[in-house]
Amino acid sequence: MRQYGLEPHHSVVDVGCVSGRLPAQLKDHLQSDYLGMDIVPDLLTYAEALCKRPDWQFRKVDGLTIPAADGSADFVVFFSVVTHLTQEHSYRYLAEARRVLKPHGRIIFSFLEFAVPAHWAVFDVTLNDPNPDKVLNEFIGRDAIAAWAEHLGLGVQAIHGGDEDFIALDQPMRMDDGSVLQGSASLGHSVCVQTKAQ
Ligand SMILES: C[S@@+](CC[C@H](N)C(=O)[O-])C[C@H]1O[C@@H](n2cnc3c(N)ncnc32)[C@H](O)[C@@H]1O
C-alpha cells in the first residue's frame, strides 16, 4: 500500500479485515481513519483489541455494502477476500468500493489466477475436496479484471503476478519456515491496483 501512495493522513477501508493482520501493521503508521469490516464478529473484537486504536472502526457487515459515505476513502483494500466470493459478488463489492473512494483513490485487491503456476495448487485442493460446503476459491482472469474496470469507470494501474517480487522490503523479513527474505518479495496472491479518476 505504501508503494502505491499510502500516506499517514490517508483513510483506509479494509474489507474482510478478519483478526487484524493488516491493521496491526498500519496502527503505528496511519494517523487517520481506518474502517475494518468483516462478517465474523468475534474476529473483529480480536482485531480491535490487537490494534488499541479507539479512533478506528471495526464493523460487522452483512452482504456487499460498505458502511461509509460516498467519496470518503483514499484506499479500499480486499486482501484474500474476492478469492472467496463469486465473480458477481466481487464485481458488486468493487462497485461499492468505487462509490466510497475519493477521486484519485485506490482499490487494491489480491486474487488467484491460472496465469500463476503456483496457484494451481489451490485449484487442485478445491478440485479434490469432496465436502459440499468447501471454501470457495474463485479464480479471476485478467480479462475479467479489465472488463470490470471498464464497466465501473476504474483504471487498472498495475497487476502483479503472485510470483512477482514487486514488494520492496525496507528490512529483512523472516518467514514461518525460517527463511529470510531481503530486498523484495512477492505476495503469493496476485495483486491488482485500480484507480478512480474522478
Ligand atoms: C482469508 S480471510 C482474509 C483476511 C485478511 N484480509 C488477511 O489478509 O489477513 C477472508 C475474510 O473475508 C471475510 N469475508 C467474507 N465475505 C465477506 C463479505 N461479504 N464482507 C466482508 N468480509 C467478508 C471472511 O469472514 C474472512 O475473515
The ligand as an SDF file (V2000), in Angstrom:
LIG
                    3D

 27 29  0  0  0  0  0  0  0  0999 V2000
   -8.9570  -15.2690    4.0010 C   0  0  0  0  0  0  0  0  0  0  0  0
   -9.6030  -14.0480    5.0650 S   0  0  0  0  0  0  0  0  0  0  0  0
   -8.5440  -12.6880    4.7110 C   0  0  0  0  0  0  0  0  0  0  0  0
   -8.3290  -11.8140    5.8640 C   0  0  0  0  0  0  0  0  0  0  0  0
   -7.4240  -10.6020    5.7620 C   0  0  0  0  0  0  0  0  0  0  0  0
   -7.8420   -9.6710    4.7410 N   0  0  0  0  0  0  0  0  0  0  0  0
   -5.9980  -11.0030    5.6070 C   0  0  0  0  0  0  0  0  0  0  0  0
   -5.4450  -10.8690    4.5150 O   0  0  0  0  0  0  0  0  0  0  0  0
   -5.4070  -11.4600    6.5700 O   0  0  0  0  0  0  0  0  0  0  0  0
  -11.1240  -13.5520    4.2610 C   0  0  0  0  0  0  0  0  0  0  0  0
  -12.0250  -12.7500    5.1760 C   0  0  0  0  0  0  0  0  0  0  0  0
  -13.0840  -12.1660    4.4040 O   0  0  0  0  0  0  0  0  0  0  0  0
  -14.2630  -12.1990    5.1810 C   0  0  0  0  0  0  0  0  0  0  0  0
  -15.4220  -12.0350    4.3120 N   0  0  0  0  0  0  0  0  0  0  0  0
  -16.0360  -12.9620    3.5510 C   0  0  0  0  0  0  0  0  0  0  0  0
  -17.1080  -12.4350    2.9130 N   0  0  0  0  0  0  0  0  0  0  0  0
  -17.1470  -11.1250    3.2770 C   0  0  0  0  0  0  0  0  0  0  0  0
  -18.0230  -10.0580    2.9510 C   0  0  0  0  0  0  0  0  0  0  0  0
  -19.0700  -10.1970    2.1430 N   0  0  0  0  0  0  0  0  0  0  0  0
  -17.7630   -8.8560    3.5140 N   0  0  0  0  0  0  0  0  0  0  0  0
  -16.7130   -8.6760    4.3470 C   0  0  0  0  0  0  0  0  0  0  0  0
  -15.8520   -9.6680    4.6890 N   0  0  0  0  0  0  0  0  0  0  0  0
  -16.0840  -10.8750    4.1650 C   0  0  0  0  0  0  0  0  0  0  0  0
  -14.1850  -13.5370    5.8980 C   0  0  0  0  0  0  0  0  0  0  0  0
  -15.0120  -13.5910    7.0480 O   0  0  0  0  0  0  0  0  0  0  0  0
  -12.7070  -13.6160    6.2520 C   0  0  0  0  0  0  0  0  0  0  0  0
  -12.4550  -13.0690    7.5180 O   0  0  0  0  0  0  0  0  0  0  0  0
  1  2  1  0
  2  3  1  0
  2 10  1  0
  3  4  1  0
  4  5  1  0
  5  6  1  0
  5  7  1  0
  7  8  2  0
  7  9  1  0
 10 11  1  0
 11 12  1  0
 11 26  1  0
 12 13  1  0
 13 14  1  0
 13 24  1  0
 14 15  1  0
 14 23  1  0
 15 16  2  0
 16 17  1  0
 17 18  1  0
 17 23  2  0
 18 19  1  0
 18 20  2  0
 20 21  1  0
 21 22  2  0
 22 23  1  0
 24 25  1  0
 24 26  1  0
 26 27  1  0
M  CHG  2   2   1   9  -1
M  END
$$$$
